[in-house]
């Protein structure tokens, strides 16, 4: 491995020291926080007169339980038992508020991307893509709601009854996102929750907080007071007190199953709580004997190492048939050696530092454990460490005695296991506590067809000759077992953050006339369709 160069920032991509970290949004007011705070330190080291030191980007407010409950109170007041102005407002009004926010958000693009790049060491190109994809997701959500509202505007006639069936909000939502996609994953729950009429308390991730804070004022002026509240701090200090009140109707959480279970168990009325969860995954790939090995190696390396493997959709383990396992592993190792490592603000960089030191330590432990049980590091300098940088390790052959076999590494390790019978792969998937996606690489229609039919009862997406991924965002994104609860996509998210409700009556002249009078007089937002889009 060429020595990683810790170079100082490109000026136009340097966020400087961010001064807006000690703020939160509660009840339509961007408030300054005077209490406890933590330093936000970048994983990027910079040259200083004292040597290499991590850059302090700013400070982050560590709100307490009282502040968190104030945010919840504001959301409850805005919802007002379902009678508030937001849950009873027209679809057009909610769309206009979201459009206004997205327009303001776009003007913050470079400010947000600079912070995102430096906070979690995501490459400049990937940070730009995350921002743009988030805005595009918001616009696609608006378009999907328009289509949904048009489709639900007709009355349904059946068995002597007529009804208007539409979707209503669930209530007050607590939305929590992860550090690896602190902007995109936050907004893929927050925006659909809002646009469907819920009020929201959003708790920002511990890492990736600052990149969200420039948008506080934009939220404040785009939405009515209390509709969206944004807080920061330790989950145990702010999320737990909110859940313990029993006033949360919907938990949208992306992170680990362990934390999700802790939060849901804090709710005193579990039957009231709807959960939308994006959790862990151990997505496997299988390389069949006749697979195109160049294509498979390229896709598997990208799938395993994009953003340093810190994605739930990453390929976490690869099963290669014994006939081609050695050759496939060699091609993977050569492909990894071509990847550019450097600072995330540099152009053309693929590999970047880890977000914090303990992630490097965890990767080293996986490698040491695998080697102690017979695996080898197959690529030059695999597992080498340079401060917060961990060079990807290609491990082969991986077996069931190793931690990397079953645990989700969430980092830059390519684990390759040889197999002889495809049932070994299928049994692994069936025994796994995870069930998000899988990839198949091959060319034999019969063999691939059999694998598809078996896998579709264990995972929610099978990828043919390509890596696992979330997008395009119109496709369902979900999982089985410990991987997810609920489905997120542009249209599915609108459904998961709402509930089907209806107004029904027996067919009669009087009932028909009554319904027509309500609609013509626009006396009910539920029954009255908007024609402004």
C-alpha positions, 0 to 999 in steps of 0.5 A: 500500500502506498503510504496514505498522505494526510494532506491539508484541506482544499480551501473551497471544500473546507467547512472551517469551524462550524459555529451553529452546533449548539442549536435545536429546533423546538416549536418552530423556534431555533433555540440556542442551547446553554447546557452540556455539549460535546466536541465534534472531531473529524476523523481526518488528521491535519498537519499542525505545528504539533504534528498530525491532529484531528480537526475539531469541526465545532460543538454539538448540543447534548440536550437533556430529557427536559428539552426532549420532552419539550420537543415532544410537547410541541409535536403533540400540540401541533397534532392536537389529537388529530385536530391540529392544523397540520393533520387536518390540512389539505394535501396541497398545503402539505406539498407546498410546505415540503416544496418550499423546504426543498427549495431552501435546502438546495441553496445550502448544498455546499455548506451541508456537503462540506460538513458531511465530508469532514464529519464522517469521512465520506468522499466529496463525490459521494457526499454531493450524491447523497445531498442531491439524492435526498433532494430528488427523493423529496421531490419524488415523494411529492410526485408520488403523493399527488398520484396517490391522492388522485387515485383515492379521490373516487368513491367506492360503491359496493353492496349498497354502500359508498365510501371514500377511502384515503390515507390519514396520518398516524400521529406523532413520529420519532425519527432517528437516522444513522451516521453512515447516511446522516442526511439521506436516511434521516430524510427518507423517513422524516419527509414522508412522515411530514407530508402525510400529516404526522408531526415529528421529533427528529433525533439526529445521529451522534456522528453526522449531526452538524451537516443537518444543522444548517437546515434548521432555519429552513425547516422553521420557516417552511413548516408550521410551529411544532410540526417538525422538531429537531434535537441532538444528544445521546439517545439514552438522554433524549430518545428514551424519555420521549418513548417512556411517555407513551405519546409516540405513535410511530418510531422510525429508526435506522440503526442496530436491532439492539438499540431499536429493541431498547427503544420499543421496550421503553414504550408503555403502550406497545400496541399503540406504537407502529415501527418502521425499522431499517436494521442490520444485514449480512448480505451474501453473494454467491459466485457460480462456477460459470460466472464472469469472474472479472464482472463478479470481482468488480461488482463484489469489490464495489459492493463490499467497499463503497463508503468503506463497507459502512452500508447495510446494503454492502456485500458482507460475505461472498461464497465462491465455488471451489472450482473458481474460488482461488482465481476469483479471490486473486481477481478481487485482491488485484481489484482492491489494489487499484482503489485510490485511498486518500482524504475524502475531499480529494477528487477520485478517492474511493477509500477514506478514513474510518469515522472513529478509532474504535472502528479501526480496532474492530476491523483489526480484531476481525482480521486477527480472529480470521487469521487465527482460524486459518484465513489469509489476508490475500491483498498487499497491505490488507489490514494495514492501519494508519491512524483512522485509516484501515486498508481493506483486507481480503480474507480467504478462506473464511469459515464458520469458526470465524467471527466474520462468518456471522457478524456484520462487520460494517467496514472494509473487509471482503470475506470470501468463503469457498463452497461446493454445493449451492445448498451450503449457501442457501443454508447459510442464508436460512440460518442467518438472523438477517434477511435483506438482500443477496447477489447471484453471479452466474450464467446458467438459467436453471441454476440461477432460477433455483437459487432465486426461488429459494432466496425469495423466501429468505431475503427481500431482494435478489440481485443478478450479476450486480451488487446489493444496493438500495436504489432506485428509490422507486423500488421497495427497500425492506427486509426479513427477520432482524433486518427491517420492519416496514417498507421504505421506497418513495411510494411505500414510505407514504403508506407506512407513515399513514393508515387507510381510513374511510367515510362510508354511508348507505346508498340513498338520495339523502346520503348522496346529497349530504356527501355532495354538499360536504364536498362542494362546500369544502367542509371536510379536507378528508372528503375534498380532493385538491385540484391544484396539481 
